[in-house]
Amino acid sequence: MSTARSLEEIKNNPQPGDPLYALAEVMIPGQGYWSEEDYLKLGVNRLIEYDHGMLEFLPMPTDLHQGIVTFFWQMLIMAAPGGVARVAPLKLFVEEAQYREPDVLFLFDKHDPRRSNERWTGADLVIEVVSDDDPDRDWVKKKTEYAAAGIPEYWIADPRDSSVTIFSLPEGEKEYKQVSRGLPGEQVRSVAIPDLVFDVTPVFDHE
């Protein structure tokens, strides 16, 4: 009768199919010791954000999540045809030693020098779709970070109550002000894109 092998046994004597923990210890920095260069070299197909030496692994998107993201992406490119909208995964520099991967990023000018193939160093508008695992990440932490980075507008789509909330950054300030909020059947209005007013219902209707 075979017995389960301990982590130490797997680490010291890996068999076919076992993770190579020893190789990881040599080649991968410990948590808290990642440099920006290490992070930017990552080529994995996962949503990973970088926060002052720490890697933060985000949950894989759901079908509803992707439907919401696609809706916003399509709406932005139609509302501002001279701009450019992208969806995660795409790295956004927030501040020194910190990168985020917003669900949707937008720039008014597709030739904006902050846009590059590997990463963006700024955005005019970002959108996050709240995940059940940690709602405060989008409502509190990222809201503070994006405001400090000077991003003029931040939208939050929250599937828990099917709400869309729009925050705008007053000139010269570092805290967002809520300028619009709506539930299904109601409309919300962007400040950054003055002519953009939309019904919340289709944001979450993706059967």
Rosetta blueprint (number, residue, H / E / L):
1 M L
2 S L
3 T L
4 A L
5 R L
6 S L
7 L H
8 E H
9 E H
10 I H
11 K H
12 N H
13 N L
14 P L
15 Q L
16 P L
17 G L
18 D L
19 P L
20 L L
21 Y H
22 A H
23 L H
24 A H
25 E H
26 V H
27 M H
28 I L
29 P L
30 G L
31 Q L
32 G L
33 Y L
34 W L
35 S L
36 E H
37 E H
38 D H
39 Y H
40 L H
41 K H
42 L L
43 G L
44 V L
45 N L
46 R L
47 L L
48 I E
49 E E
50 Y E
51 D E
52 H L
53 G L
54 M E
55 L E
56 E E
57 F E
58 L L
59 P L
60 M L
61 P L
62 T L
63 D H
64 L H
65 H H
66 Q H
67 G H
68 I H
69 V H
70 T H
71 F H
72 F H
73 W H
74 Q H
75 M H
76 L H
77 I H
78 M H
79 A H
80 A L
81 P L
82 G L
83 G L
84 V E
85 A E
86 R E
87 V E
88 A L
89 P L
90 L L
91 K E
92 L E
93 F E
94 V E
95 E E
96 E L
97 A L
98 Q E
99 Y E
100 R E
101 E L
102 P L
103 D L
104 V E
105 L E
106 F E
107 L E
108 F L
109 D L
110 K L
111 H L
112 D L
113 P L
114 R L
115 R E
116 S L
117 N L
118 E L
119 R E
120 W E
121 T L
122 G L
123 A L
124 D L
125 L E
126 V E
127 I E
128 E E
129 V E
130 V L
131 S L
132 D L
133 D L
134 D L
135 P H
136 D H
137 R H
138 D H
139 W H
140 V H
141 K H
142 K H
143 K H
144 T H
145 E H
146 Y H
147 A H
148 A H
149 A L
150 G L
151 I L
152 P L
153 E E
154 Y E
155 W E
156 I E
157 A E
158 D E
159 P L
160 R L
161 D L
162 S L
163 S E
164 V E
165 T E
166 I E
167 F E
168 S E
169 L L
170 P L
171 E L
172 G L
173 E L
174 K L
175 E L
176 Y L
177 K E
178 Q E
179 V E
180 S E
181 R E
182 G E
183 L L
184 P L
185 G L
186 E L
187 Q E
188 V E
189 R E
190 S L
191 V L
192 A L
193 I L
194 P L
195 D L
196 L L
197 V E
198 F E
199 D E
200 V L
201 T H
202 P H
203 V H
204 F H
205 D L
206 H L
207 E L
